[in-house]
């Protein structure tokens, strides 16, 4: 009977081990949102720190030699992928135009409601738009365009407002630079006017009428009594 445990395993061969280390490093670096030092990477990929450090340098040189659109750069004591400077125009077009185009019309309309009425609850946004906006609001929060901004003092509902990233994407210095509401969203302008009217204090009666007790002459002429 042959003992299969005596056969050499493939991972024990040096070339295969090197091939496994490289893609493992690439996979971890691909999802990193900050520079990672070689010790953290060594822990993640399960290889000695010295081997990881050498492989990182080899990867950086390989990307340079191959003319990739990205580079592996050592910054702030760690390693991270960056796009190459010469391809910045393509990246800018994608971020500024491509990502914006991926927002649906529903998302853009919902974002406009939040921008002009913030802070505002999801229920209020739904009331203004006349549709359920839970999914759209989650999308805007995930994109970093909208964020929680406290709770309503009366209802306890979570309130939402736009973020600094929203201003950056819209090319605005502050919310004061938002264009007038009416030309773009007339229905919202009408809602805003209704809200202002509802929030206005009721007209006060004159002091004379407050102090005077009602008599027969104060009855409504249409009152049948």
N, C-alpha and C positions, 0 to 999 in steps of 0.2 A: 504494500500500500504506500502510495507516495504521500509524503508529508508536504503539503502545500505551504506550510509556514516556513520551510527552509528556502523557498524561492525568494530571490531579492525583490522587494517591493519597488514600484516605480518611483514613489516620492523620495526614496533614499538616493537616487541618482542626482548628482549636482546640477546638471543642466535643467532637469525638470523642476528642481527646487527653485532655481532662479526664475524660471518662467512663471511659477506660481506666485513668487514674491512680487514681481512687477505688476501683474494685473490686480493683485490684492491691494497694493498701494494705490493704483489708479482708481480703483473702485471707492476706496475710503476718501481719497482726496477729491473725488468728483462730488461728493455730498457735503464736504466741509464748508462751513460758512465763515471760517476764520483760519489763520495759519496754524498748522499742527506741527509740533516738534517731533524729532525722530523717535523719542522715547514713547510718546503717545501712539505714534504709528506702529512702532514695534509691538506694543501691547495689543493693538487692534489686529495686526496681521499674523502675530505669533511667530515672529522671527527675531533673531538677535539684533539689538540696537545698532551694532557696528555694520551688520549686513544691510540693514534698512538705510542707514546713513549713506553708505556707498551706492546703493541702488537709486536713492533719490538724486544724487549727483549725476549718475549715469542716465537717468530718465531725463533730467533737465538738458543734458548735452544732446541726447537723442532727439528730443523735440526741436531743439535749435537746428540740428543737422537736417532734419526732415522738412523744415519749413512749415511746421504746423500753424494753424490759426490761433493756437494758445501756447502758453509757456508755463513751465513749472518754476516758480520763483521762490527764493528763500528771503522772507521778510519777517521782521519782528520776532526773530528766534524760531520761526517755523516755516513750513512749506505750504504753498497753495497755488492752485491753477489761476491764471489770469489770461485774458484775451490779449493778443499782441496789438501794440499801439497802431500799427499800420492798417488794422482792420476795424478801427474805432468807428469810421463812418457807417459801415454796415451794421454794427451793433447799435449805434444811435438810431438808425432808421427803424430797426426792428423794435426797439424799446419805445420810441416815441410814436411810431405809426402802427406797427404790427400789433402791439399789445392793446393799444387803444381800440383798434378795429375789432378786437376779440370781445370787447364788452358789448353785450346785446343791447338792443334799444330799450328793453325793460330795465336793464342795469343802469344805463345812462339816465333814464327818467327818474329812477329811484335815487340815484346819486344827486341829481339836481334838487329833488325834494329835500334831502338831508342837508345839502349845502345852503339852501335858502331858508330852511325852517329850523336849523339846529339850535340847541339840542332837541331831539325829537325821538319819540318811541316808535317801534316797529308798527304798533297798532295804529298810530296816527298816520304814518306813511301809507299804510294799507288803506286807511280811510280816504286819504287824499287821492291816491291812485285808483281806488276802487277794485283792487285785486290783492291777493295774498302776496306779500313780499318777503317771506321768511327766507326762501332759497336765494333770492337776489341779494338780500342783506348779508347772508353768509358769504356770498361771493365777494362782495365789496369789502367785507372785513378781512377775508383771506388775502385779497389783493393789497391790503394796507391803505385803502382809500378812505375807509370809514372805521371808526373805533368807538368803543363804549365810552360814555362821558357822564357817568354818574347815574342816579336814579331819580324818578319823579317823586317829589315830596309828598304828593297826595296818593298816587296809585302804586308807587313802588316799582313801576315799570322801568326797565333799563332804557336809558337815553343814548342816542348815538349822535356823533358829530364827525365832520371831516377831519382829516389828518394833515400834518405838514407835507406828507407825500402827495396828497391830493393837490395842494397848492403848487408843488413842484411839477406835477404832471400837467396841470392846467396852465402853467406859466404865470402864476399869480404871486404877488408879494404878500398879500393878505386877503382876507375875505371881503374887505372893503372894495377890492378891485373887481368883484363879481359884477357882471353887467346888470342893468335893470331887469327886474323880473318879468314885467308885463309883456314885452315884445316876444319873449321866448315861451313863457308858460302862462298864458292868459287865465287858464282855469285855476292855477295856483294863486295868481294875483287876486282872483275873486275870493278864494278861500281865505287868503290873508286879510282882505278887507272885512270879511265876515267875522274872523277871529278878533280883529281890532274892535269891531262894533260890539261883539259879545263881551269883551274885556272892559269896555268903557263903563264907568259907574253910572247908575241910573240917574236921571235928572232929579234934582231935589226940588221939593215944593217950596213955595215962599213961606216965610215965617208966619205971615198972617194966616195962611190956610192951615199951617201946622197947629196953631194955637186955637183955631176956631172949631167948636164942636159942630158936627153936621146937623142940619135941620131939614125941614121938608123941601127947602129951596135947593139943597145940594143933591137931590136925587137925580139920577140920569133921566132925561126927558123920555127915553124909550123904556124905562123901567115900568112895568105894569102896575106896581104897587101904588 
